[in-house]
Amino acid sequence: MAISIRPYQPADEEAVENITYRTGFKGEGLEGRDYFNDKRLFFMIFIAYYAHYEPEHFFVAVEDDSQDVVGFICGTTNTPRQEKRFALTMYWRIALRALFFTSWRSPKTFKTLLGLGKVLPDMREKPANPVDIHVEYPGHLHINVLPEYHHMGIGTNMISHFEDHLKCLGIKGVHLGTTSRNHKAVPFYKKHGYAIVKEASTAIHPVFKEISFLTFAKKLTSE
Ligand SMILES: CC(C)(COP(=O)(O)OP(=O)(O)OC[C@H]1O[C@@H](n2cnc3c(N)ncnc32)[C@H](O)[C@@H]1OP(=O)(O)O)[C@@H](O)C(=O)NCCC(=O)NCCS
């Protein structure tokens, strides 16, 4: 099966939203779980920003025959700037949807969201070692491949493509977050030269008990 990587286009949004939802629960699908029932909101929290505001750093993996989008990689070259822009452009949209749609349609999802709101600042701002992650590794990324296409080399091709893209832009390092229970992502990042620079033990929700949030990072230039 031949797969190509190309820049994201607005018409890819629905496919990307589906992939995000089908891989968002410690690397597995959120379908059919009480934990988070609002697919659109999940996309708005984690991925929509990149599609709408930094599409120049967003790539999709497409099956050549069908032209179906089967994976994506996205991110930023400048995490502090991205966080500020995310706060300005997305917080109010997320809050409106959560309050006026999700809270009455899925109270359990709303509860998860409140837990997420409490721990996200902690996950972002307390490095476990003196390295300032945002200075040493200013870029960050998210990568997701549809489960039926896992372990076929698609993630490897996308992450190499993304790293080359960042290197061409002179970005000296990149980081990302995942959970210790993500049994595919952890070996994937290690294989690609990423090292753990931060570990945060926290509990968003009972389903995350005894799971830590890991920040992986990799230098892209020798400087
Ligand atoms: C992590 C992910 C992007 C890897 O993509 P992929 O296309 O399956 O990766 P590749 O086929 O290029 O595999 C490369 C390496 O990843 C690891 N890996 C991939 N699938 C794995 C599996 N099922 N079990 C264990 N390790 C696996 C292995 O180290 C593998 O190397 P190997 O072939 O020598 O064993 C993919 O599993 C995924 O989308 N998961 C769900 C979303 C997610 O967890 N995203 C990242 C964290 S937020």
The ligand as an ORCA input file, in Angstrom:
! r2SCAN-3c Opt
* xyz 0 1
  C       2.601      6.274     17.951
  C       2.183      6.128     16.479
  C       2.108      7.524     15.868
  C       3.238      5.303     15.750
  O       2.910      5.307     14.363
  P       3.120      4.012     13.451
  O       2.852      4.398     12.040
  O       2.341      2.881     14.004
  O       4.680      3.779     13.685
  P       5.712      2.933     12.789
  O       5.023      1.871     12.017
  O       6.524      3.903     12.007
  O       6.550      2.193     13.940
  C       7.803      2.613     14.383
  C       8.047      2.149     15.815
  O       6.989      2.537     16.709
  C       6.789      1.519     17.729
  N       5.486      0.864     17.530
  C       4.603      1.081     16.526
  N       3.513      0.285     16.708
  C       3.731     -0.447     17.818
  C       2.994     -1.450     18.491
  N       1.824     -1.876     18.036
  N       3.522     -1.964     19.627
  C       4.718     -1.557     20.104
  N       5.480     -0.630     19.456
  C       4.993     -0.083     18.349
  C       7.911      0.523     17.504
  O       9.040      0.986     18.204
  C       8.139      0.650     15.985
  O       9.413      0.189     15.614
  P       9.582     -1.341     15.062
  O       8.870     -1.360     13.738
  O      11.062     -1.506     14.941
  O       8.930     -2.250     16.055
  C       0.832      5.372     16.359
  O       0.901      4.182     17.118
  C      -0.360      6.186     16.802
  O      -0.898      6.999     16.064
  N      -0.851      5.928     18.026
  C      -2.082      6.576     18.517
  C      -1.919      8.057     18.750
  C      -0.781      8.352     19.660
  O      -0.594      7.659     20.635
  N      -0.024      9.407     19.322
  C       1.177      9.793     20.021
  C       1.093     10.104     21.430
  S       0.125     11.468     21.896
*
